[in-house]
Amino acid sequence: NPSLKARESQGFDLSFEYYPQDGMISAAVFSKSIDNEIFGIQTSQQLDVGRGLETVLITTPTNAKSAKIKGLELAVQQAFTFLPSPFDGFGINANLTLLDTEFTFLTSRGPRTTGLFQQPEITTNESIYYQRGPFEVRVSHNYIGGQLETIVDANPNSDQYWKGRHVFDANVSWRPTEHLTIFLEGQNLSNTGRQEVTGPQRRNLQEWANYGRTYWVGAAVNF
């Protein structure tokens, strides 16, 4: 798209941080206004791509009229070193992002307003760990909320959305010497796949991709 304009934004951020012993607590709010936000819009056209005239889907990068984002971010990190042994090896890391978005763009049927393209309204990460001497265990959770993934020009009911998904990971490591670490790691232990939905009220399944679980056993050597 040779007519594509550069994205421009103005933002305001306000944050607060507090540092207790062996920890941190933070909170932030922000507001952003974006001009010429770039996104892909999908249209259906009759073209000959080598097999005769047929209906094909064309995705074109284009500029939106406006995009607005308001958000809240919360985070906490804390090592529980104040607990009696052996519980002083526990700790947590967690963060939460909440967004309120407005996205306005032109279609062949006039302007439309949705949530921001490819941006979930909620994202969270949490980890609980135990670290003592050469031994460490960590269990983590990640949640990515639903998001608008494909915009169809002529029919809003054909827009495609990714549903929110939870993912759990875990790892164990042991450092028998200063230069050697042995580890066991499991990714996507919840066996969570990605679901794409479409249609009125997002009731129709468009695609379901399963990734399975992944396990790693290994060693790291440093000199």
C-alpha positions as CSV (number, residue, x, y, z in Angstrom):
1,N,0.0,0.0,0.0
2,P,2.0,3.0,-1.2
3,S,-0.5,5.4,0.4
4,L,0.2,4.1,3.9
5,K,1.0,6.8,6.5
6,A,3.3,6.5,9.4
7,R,1.8,5.7,12.8
8,E,1.9,8.6,15.3
9,S,0.9,8.5,18.9
10,Q,0.7,10.7,22.0
11,G,0.7,9.2,25.4
12,F,0.5,9.9,29.1
13,D,1.9,7.6,31.8
14,L,1.8,7.7,35.6
15,S,3.5,5.0,37.7
16,F,4.2,4.2,41.3
17,E,6.8,1.9,42.7
18,Y,7.4,0.6,46.2
19,Y,10.4,-1.5,47.2
20,P,9.9,-3.6,50.4
21,Q,12.8,-5.8,51.5
22,D,13.7,-8.2,48.6
23,G,10.7,-7.2,46.6
24,M,8.9,-4.6,44.4
25,I,5.3,-3.5,44.0
26,S,4.3,-1.3,41.1
27,A,1.2,0.2,39.6
28,A,0.9,2.3,36.4
29,V,-1.9,3.9,34.4
30,F,-1.6,5.1,30.9
31,S,-3.5,6.7,28.1
32,K,-2.5,6.7,24.4
33,S,-4.0,8.2,21.3
34,I,-2.8,6.8,18.0
35,D,-3.2,8.4,14.6
36,N,-2.9,6.3,11.4
37,E,-2.7,3.0,13.3
38,I,-1.7,0.3,10.8
39,F,-3.8,-2.9,10.4
40,G,-4.7,-5.4,7.8
41,I,-8.2,-5.5,6.3
42,Q,-9.4,-8.5,4.3
43,T,-11.5,-8.2,1.1
44,S,-12.9,-10.7,-1.3
45,Q,-12.1,-10.1,-5.0
46,Q,-12.5,-11.9,-8.3
47,L,-9.0,-12.5,-9.7
48,D,-7.1,-14.8,-12.1
49,V,-4.1,-16.2,-10.2
50,G,-3.3,-18.8,-12.7
51,R,-6.4,-21.1,-12.5
52,G,-8.9,-18.9,-14.2
53,L,-11.2,-16.3,-12.6
54,E,-11.9,-17.2,-8.9
55,T,-12.8,-15.6,-5.6
56,V,-9.7,-14.8,-3.5
57,L,-9.1,-13.2,-0.2
58,I,-6.8,-10.1,-0.2
59,T,-5.3,-8.7,2.9
60,T,-4.1,-5.1,2.6
61,P,-2.3,-3.0,5.2
62,T,-4.1,0.3,5.7
63,N,-4.5,3.1,8.2
64,A,-7.2,3.4,10.8
65,K,-9.0,6.6,11.5
66,S,-8.1,6.5,15.2
67,A,-7.1,4.3,18.0
68,K,-7.4,5.0,21.8
69,I,-5.9,2.9,24.6
70,K,-6.4,3.3,28.4
71,G,-4.6,0.8,30.6
72,L,-3.7,-0.3,34.1
73,E,-0.6,-2.3,34.9
74,L,0.1,-4.0,38.3
75,A,3.2,-6.0,39.2
76,V,4.6,-7.6,42.3
77,Q,7.9,-9.4,43.0
78,Q,8.6,-10.7,46.4
79,A,11.2,-13.1,47.9
80,F,9.9,-14.5,51.2
81,T,13.2,-14.2,52.9
82,F,11.5,-13.0,56.1
83,L,10.0,-16.5,56.6
84,P,11.8,-19.1,58.8
85,S,14.0,-21.7,57.2
86,P,13.4,-23.6,54.9
87,F,10.4,-21.5,53.8
88,D,12.6,-18.5,53.1
89,G,13.4,-19.9,49.7
90,F,9.8,-19.2,48.4
91,G,9.0,-16.2,46.2
92,I,6.5,-14.9,43.7
93,N,6.4,-12.8,40.5
94,A,3.2,-11.6,39.0
95,N,1.9,-8.9,36.7
96,L,-1.5,-7.9,35.3
97,T,-2.4,-5.6,32.3
98,L,-5.9,-4.4,31.7
99,L,-6.8,-2.4,28.6
100,D,-9.8,-0.4,27.5
101,T,-9.4,0.2,23.7
102,E,-11.3,1.9,20.9
103,F,-10.4,1.3,17.3
104,T,-12.2,3.2,14.4
105,F,-11.5,2.4,10.8
106,L,-13.2,2.8,7.4
107,T,-14.7,0.0,5.4
108,S,-16.6,-0.2,2.1
109,R,-19.8,0.2,4.2
110,G,-18.6,3.1,6.2
111,P,-16.8,3.5,9.5
112,R,-16.7,0.8,12.1
113,T,-15.5,0.8,15.7
114,T,-14.1,-2.3,17.6
115,G,-11.6,-3.1,20.2
116,L,-7.9,-2.5,19.2
117,F,-6.8,-4.9,16.4
118,Q,-4.7,-7.9,17.7
119,Q,-4.6,-6.6,21.3
120,P,-6.1,-8.6,24.2
121,E,-7.8,-6.6,26.9
122,I,-6.3,-8.7,29.7
123,T,-2.9,-10.3,30.0
124,T,-1.5,-12.0,33.2
125,N,1.7,-13.7,34.2
126,E,2.3,-15.4,37.6
127,S,5.2,-17.5,38.9
128,I,5.8,-19.3,42.2
129,Y,9.3,-20.4,42.8
130,Y,11.5,-22.0,45.5
131,Q,15.2,-21.3,45.4
132,R,17.6,-22.6,48.0
133,G,21.3,-23.2,47.5
134,P,21.9,-25.0,44.2
135,F,18.2,-26.1,43.8
136,E,15.3,-24.2,42.2
137,V,11.7,-25.0,41.2
138,R,9.4,-22.7,39.4
139,V,5.8,-23.0,38.3
140,S,4.4,-20.4,35.9
141,H,1.0,-19.4,34.5
142,N,0.3,-17.1,31.6
143,Y,-3.1,-15.9,30.3
144,I,-3.7,-14.0,27.1
145,G,-7.2,-12.8,26.6
146,G,-9.3,-12.9,23.4
147,Q,-8.4,-10.6,20.6
148,L,-9.6,-9.5,17.2
149,E,-7.3,-11.3,14.7
150,T,-8.8,-10.7,11.2
151,I,-11.0,-7.8,10.0
152,V,-13.3,-8.6,7.0
153,D,-14.3,-5.5,5.1
154,A,-17.8,-6.2,3.9
155,N,-19.2,-8.5,6.7
156,P,-18.4,-7.9,10.4
157,N,-19.9,-11.3,11.2
158,S,-16.9,-12.8,9.3
159,D,-14.3,-11.2,11.5
160,Q,-12.1,-13.7,13.2
161,Y,-11.1,-13.7,16.9
162,W,-8.6,-15.7,19.0
163,K,-10.1,-16.9,22.2
164,G,-8.3,-16.4,25.5
165,R,-6.0,-19.2,26.6
166,H,-4.2,-20.3,29.8
167,V,-0.7,-21.9,29.6
168,F,1.2,-23.5,32.5
169,D,4.9,-24.2,32.5
170,A,7.3,-25.6,35.1
171,N,11.0,-26.2,35.5
172,V,13.4,-27.7,38.0
173,S,17.2,-27.0,38.0
174,W,20.1,-28.2,40.1
175,R,23.6,-26.7,40.1
176,P,26.0,-29.3,41.5
177,T,29.0,-27.2,40.8
178,E,29.7,-23.6,39.9
179,H,30.1,-24.4,36.3
180,L,27.3,-27.0,35.7
181,T,23.5,-26.7,35.8
182,I,21.2,-29.6,35.2
183,F,17.5,-28.8,34.4
184,L,14.1,-30.4,33.6
185,E,11.5,-28.2,31.9
186,G,7.9,-28.7,30.8
187,Q,6.1,-26.2,28.6
188,N,2.4,-26.0,28.0
189,L,1.7,-28.6,30.6
190,S,-2.0,-27.7,30.3
191,N,-1.9,-28.9,26.7
192,T,-3.7,-25.6,25.7
193,G,-4.4,-25.0,22.0
194,R,-5.4,-21.9,20.1
195,Q,-9.0,-21.5,19.1
196,E,-10.1,-19.1,16.4
197,V,-13.8,-18.2,16.2
198,T,-16.1,-16.2,13.9
199,G,-19.7,-15.6,13.1
200,P,-22.5,-13.9,15.0
201,Q,-21.5,-13.6,18.7
202,R,-18.3,-15.5,17.9
203,R,-20.1,-18.8,18.1
204,N,-18.6,-20.6,15.1
205,L,-15.3,-22.4,15.3
206,Q,-12.9,-21.3,12.5
207,E,-9.7,-23.1,13.5
208,W,-8.4,-25.1,16.4
209,A,-4.6,-25.7,16.6
210,N,-3.2,-28.1,19.2
211,Y,0.5,-27.6,20.2
212,G,0.8,-30.4,22.7
213,R,3.2,-30.5,25.7
214,T,7.0,-30.1,25.3
215,Y,9.6,-31.5,27.7
216,W,13.3,-30.6,28.0
217,V,16.1,-32.4,29.9
218,G,19.5,-30.8,29.6
219,A,22.6,-29.4,31.1
220,A,24.3,-26.0,30.8
221,V,28.0,-25.6,31.2
222,N,29.7,-22.2,31.7
223,F,33.4,-21.4,31.9
